[in-house]
């Protein structure tokens, strides 16, 4: 009996790498939960201060009013300022600093790693020695020196965090460029007369992005922690509220009113944890070896 099956019905439909990566990411329930919480935190940072309407520097009630008392959801700090207002305004500042510092680190790291991995030789030696120099520096101490010398403004704090955090991205980018630059499609593009700039940023870099994206996501969390550390040490703009600044200004009252430090600390912990979960999910989703399982 003749088989009447249509060959087109049995041939599996080719799927794009993006759809495969998205499906892999959605299978990671921890990463999806982390992303959902991050979206809520981002919405609170964007719209919360306007909807809540209280200035975080206004002394609205008696100091150290505990959470839930006198109509204040998270209580008041040592000056009687609304901790909920401070937390919402601080979310915006901490997240912006984290994103800006991570972006700066990625730009520096990708530029240095791409040049080192593509050209090799003397250029690679010089750039990798510079990378090693920054890698062995005590990052917190170096950033403290920068902020102390040039001022504790938000742009300077962002610069200080970004300038000490790019080495991991540089090494990942260099490794990917060393691997990809000898592949056949890169050789074919070079033979067709493509310039070095086009080969680096139009041919090689797009294929080297997955591990860089994962590292960039993790660096946002590291930058938030870094800013909190600087703020805890008092190296921050006193006229701007951030989660680290809330902890730093209330640290001497931790035994009398622990909630003034615990609440912003939990906000930092949850945000960084969610970023780490999303980073792990991206690592699994963007890894072609794991997608083939």
C-alpha positions as CSV (number, residue, x, y, z in Angstrom):
1,X,0.0,0.0,0.0
2,X,1.4,3.4,-1.0
3,X,2.3,5.8,1.9
4,X,0.2,8.9,1.3
5,X,1.8,11.0,4.1
6,X,2.7,14.5,2.9
7,X,6.4,15.0,3.4
8,X,5.8,18.6,4.4
9,X,3.7,17.5,7.4
10,X,6.5,15.4,8.8
11,X,9.3,17.8,8.4
12,X,9.9,19.8,11.6
13,X,9.6,23.5,11.3
14,X,13.0,25.3,11.8
15,X,13.0,27.5,14.9
16,X,14.9,30.6,15.3
17,X,17.7,30.9,18.0
18,X,15.7,33.6,19.7
19,X,12.5,31.4,20.1
20,X,14.7,28.6,21.4
21,X,16.4,30.9,23.9
22,X,13.1,32.4,25.0
23,X,11.6,28.9,25.6
24,X,14.7,27.9,27.5
25,X,14.5,31.0,29.7
26,X,10.7,30.5,30.4
27,X,11.5,27.0,31.6
28,X,13.6,28.4,34.3
29,X,10.9,29.3,36.8
30,X,13.4,31.0,39.2
31,X,14.6,33.3,36.5
32,X,11.1,34.1,35.4
33,X,10.1,34.9,39.0
34,X,13.2,37.1,39.4
35,X,12.3,38.9,36.2
36,X,8.8,39.5,37.4
37,X,10.0,40.9,40.7
38,X,12.5,43.1,38.9
39,X,9.7,44.5,36.7
40,X,7.7,45.3,39.9
41,X,10.7,47.0,41.4
42,X,11.4,49.0,38.3
43,X,7.7,50.1,38.1
44,X,7.9,51.2,41.8
45,X,11.1,53.1,41.1
46,X,9.5,54.9,38.1
47,X,6.0,55.6,39.3
48,X,6.2,55.2,43.1
49,X,7.7,58.6,44.1
50,X,5.0,60.4,42.1
51,X,2.1,58.3,43.3
52,X,3.3,58.3,47.0
53,X,3.8,62.0,46.9
54,X,5.9,62.5,50.1
55,X,9.3,64.1,50.0
56,X,11.9,61.8,51.5
57,X,13.6,64.7,53.2
58,X,10.5,66.1,54.9
59,X,10.2,65.4,58.7
60,X,6.7,64.2,58.8
61,X,6.4,62.6,62.2
62,X,8.3,61.7,65.4
63,X,11.6,59.9,65.0
64,X,11.7,56.1,65.1
65,X,8.0,55.5,64.6
66,X,8.0,51.7,64.0
67,X,6.5,50.2,60.8
68,X,2.7,50.3,60.6
69,X,2.4,52.8,63.5
70,X,0.8,56.3,63.0
71,X,-0.1,55.5,59.4
72,X,3.4,55.0,58.1
73,X,3.8,51.7,56.4
74,X,7.6,51.4,56.9
75,X,7.9,53.8,59.9
76,X,10.2,56.8,60.2
77,X,13.9,57.3,60.6
78,X,16.0,59.1,63.2
79,X,14.8,62.5,61.9
80,X,11.2,61.5,61.5
81,X,11.3,61.1,57.7
82,X,9.0,58.7,56.0
83,X,11.0,55.5,55.2
84,X,8.6,54.4,52.5
85,X,9.2,57.6,50.6
86,X,13.0,57.2,51.0
87,X,12.8,53.6,49.8
88,X,10.8,54.6,46.6
89,X,13.1,57.5,45.8
90,X,16.2,55.4,46.6
91,X,15.1,52.6,44.3
92,X,15.3,55.0,41.3
93,X,18.7,56.3,42.2
94,X,20.2,52.9,43.0
95,X,18.9,51.3,39.8
96,X,20.0,54.2,37.6
97,X,23.5,54.1,39.1
98,X,23.6,50.3,38.6
99,X,22.5,50.4,35.0
100,X,24.8,53.4,34.1
101,X,27.9,51.9,35.8
102,X,27.2,48.5,34.2
103,X,26.8,50.2,30.8
104,X,30.1,52.1,31.2
105,X,31.9,48.9,32.3
106,X,30.6,47.0,29.3
107,X,31.6,49.7,26.8
108,X,35.2,49.8,28.3
109,X,35.5,46.1,28.6
110,X,34.1,45.2,25.2
111,X,36.3,47.9,23.5
112,X,39.5,46.6,25.2
113,X,38.6,42.9,24.9
114,X,37.7,43.3,21.2
115,X,40.9,45.0,20.3
116,X,43.0,42.5,22.2
117,X,41.2,39.4,20.9
118,X,41.1,40.6,17.3
119,X,44.6,42.0,16.7
120,X,46.6,39.9,19.2
121,X,50.4,40.3,19.3
122,X,51.7,43.5,21.0
123,X,48.3,45.2,21.2
124,X,46.9,42.2,23.1
125,X,49.9,42.1,25.4
126,X,49.6,45.8,26.3
127,X,45.9,45.8,26.8
128,X,45.9,42.6,28.8
129,X,48.6,44.1,31.1
130,X,46.4,47.1,31.6
131,X,43.5,44.8,32.4
132,X,45.6,42.9,34.9
133,X,46.7,46.1,36.6
134,X,43.1,47.2,37.1
135,X,42.2,43.6,38.2
136,X,44.7,43.5,41.0
137,X,43.7,46.9,42.4
138,X,41.6,46.9,45.5
139,X,38.4,48.1,43.8
140,X,36.6,49.5,46.8
141,X,39.7,51.5,47.9
142,X,40.4,52.7,44.4
143,X,36.8,53.9,43.9
144,X,36.9,55.6,47.4
145,X,40.0,57.5,46.3
146,X,38.3,58.7,43.1
147,X,35.1,59.8,44.9
148,X,37.2,61.5,47.7
149,X,39.3,63.4,45.2
150,X,36.7,64.5,42.7
151,X,33.5,64.7,44.8
152,X,30.6,62.5,45.8
153,X,28.2,63.5,43.0
154,X,26.2,60.8,41.3
155,X,28.1,61.0,38.0
156,X,31.4,60.6,39.8
157,X,30.1,57.7,41.9
158,X,28.9,56.0,38.6
159,X,32.3,56.7,37.0
160,X,34.2,55.3,40.0
161,X,32.1,52.1,39.9
162,X,32.4,51.7,36.2
163,X,36.1,52.3,35.9
164,X,36.9,49.5,38.4
165,X,34.4,46.9,37.1
166,X,35.2,46.4,33.4
167,X,38.0,43.7,33.7
168,X,35.7,40.7,33.6
169,X,33.9,41.9,30.5
170,X,37.2,42.6,28.8
171,X,38.5,39.0,29.5
172,X,35.2,37.4,28.3
173,X,35.2,39.5,25.1
174,X,38.8,38.7,24.4
175,X,38.2,35.0,24.8
176,X,35.2,35.1,22.5
177,X,37.1,37.1,19.8
178,X,40.0,34.7,19.9
179,X,37.6,31.8,19.4
180,X,35.4,33.4,16.7
181,X,38.0,35.2,14.6
182,X,39.3,32.0,13.0
183,X,35.9,30.6,12.1
184,X,35.0,30.1,8.4
185,X,32.4,32.9,8.1
186,X,34.9,35.4,9.5
187,X,37.6,34.2,7.1
188,X,35.1,34.5,4.2
189,X,34.2,38.0,5.2
190,X,37.8,39.0,5.5
191,X,38.5,37.5,2.0
192,X,35.6,39.5,0.6
193,X,37.4,42.7,1.6
194,X,35.6,43.6,4.8
195,X,37.4,46.2,6.9
196,X,38.7,45.4,10.4
197,X,36.1,47.6,12.0
198,X,33.3,45.8,10.2
199,X,34.7,42.4,11.0
200,X,35.0,43.3,14.7
201,X,31.7,45.0,15.3
202,X,29.4,43.7,12.6
203,X,30.6,40.1,12.2
204,X,32.4,38.9,15.3
205,X,30.7,41.0,18.1
206,X,27.1,39.9,17.4
207,X,28.2,36.3,17.8
208,X,30.1,37.0,21.0
209,X,27.2,38.8,22.7
210,X,25.6,36.0,24.7
211,X,28.2,35.7,27.5
212,X,28.7,39.5,27.5
213,X,25.0,40.0,28.0
214,X,25.0,37.6,30.9
215,X,28.0,39.3,32.5
216,X,26.4,42.7,32.0
217,X,23.2,41.6,33.8
218,X,25.3,40.4,36.7
219,X,27.3,43.6,36.8
220,X,24.1,45.7,37.4
221,X,23.7,43.9,40.7
222,X,27.3,44.3,41.6
223,X,27.1,48.0,40.8
224,X,24.1,48.4,43.1
225,X,26.0,46.6,45.9
226,X,29.1,48.8,45.2
227,X,27.1,52.0,45.5
228,X,25.6,50.8,48.7
229,X,29.1,50.1,50.1
230,X,30.2,53.6,49.1
231,X,27.1,55.2,50.6
232,X,27.5,53.2,53.8
233,X,30.9,54.7,54.2
234,X,29.5,58.2,53.7
235,X,30.9,58.6,50.2
236,X,27.7,59.8,48.6
237,X,25.8,62.9,47.8
238,X,23.8,63.8,51.0
239,X,21.2,65.6,48.9
240,X,20.2,62.4,47.0
241,X,18.5,59.4,48.5
242,X,19.6,55.9,47.6
243,X,19.2,52.6,49.4
244,X,22.9,52.6,50.5
245,X,22.5,56.2,51.7
246,X,19.5,55.2,53.9
247,X,21.6,52.4,55.5
248,X,24.6,54.7,55.9
249,X,22.6,57.5,57.6
250,X,20.8,55.1,60.0
251,X,23.7,52.7,60.8
252,X,24.4,54.2,64.2
253,X,20.9,53.5,65.3
254,X,20.8,49.8,64.2
255,X,20.4,48.6,67.8
256,X,17.6,51.1,68.6
257,X,15.7,50.9,65.3
258,X,17.0,48.0,63.3
259,X,14.2,48.3,60.7
260,X,15.7,51.6,59.4
261,X,18.7,49.5,58.2
262,X,17.0,46.1,57.6
263,X,14.3,47.4,55.2
264,X,16.7,49.0,52.7
265,X,19.1,46.1,53.1
266,X,16.3,43.7,52.2
267,X,15.5,45.8,49.1
268,X,19.1,45.6,48.0
269,X,19.2,41.9,48.7
270,X,16.1,41.1,46.8
271,X,17.0,43.2,43.8
272,X,20.5,41.7,43.5
273,X,19.2,38.2,44.0
274,X,16.6,38.7,41.3
275,X,19.3,40.1,38.9
276,X,21.4,37.0,39.7
277,X,18.5,34.7,38.9
278,X,17.8,36.4,35.6
279,X,21.5,36.3,34.8
280,X,21.6,32.5,35.4
281,X,18.5,32.1,33.3
282,X,20.1,34.1,30.5
283,X,23.2,32.0,30.8
284,X,21.2,28.8,30.3
285,X,19.1,30.3,27.5
286,X,21.9,31.8,25.5
287,X,24.2,28.8,25.8
288,X,23.7,26.7,22.6
289,X,25.1,23.6,24.2
290,X,22.3,23.7,26.8
291,X,19.6,24.5,24.3
292,X,20.5,21.3,22.4
293,X,19.8,19.0,25.3
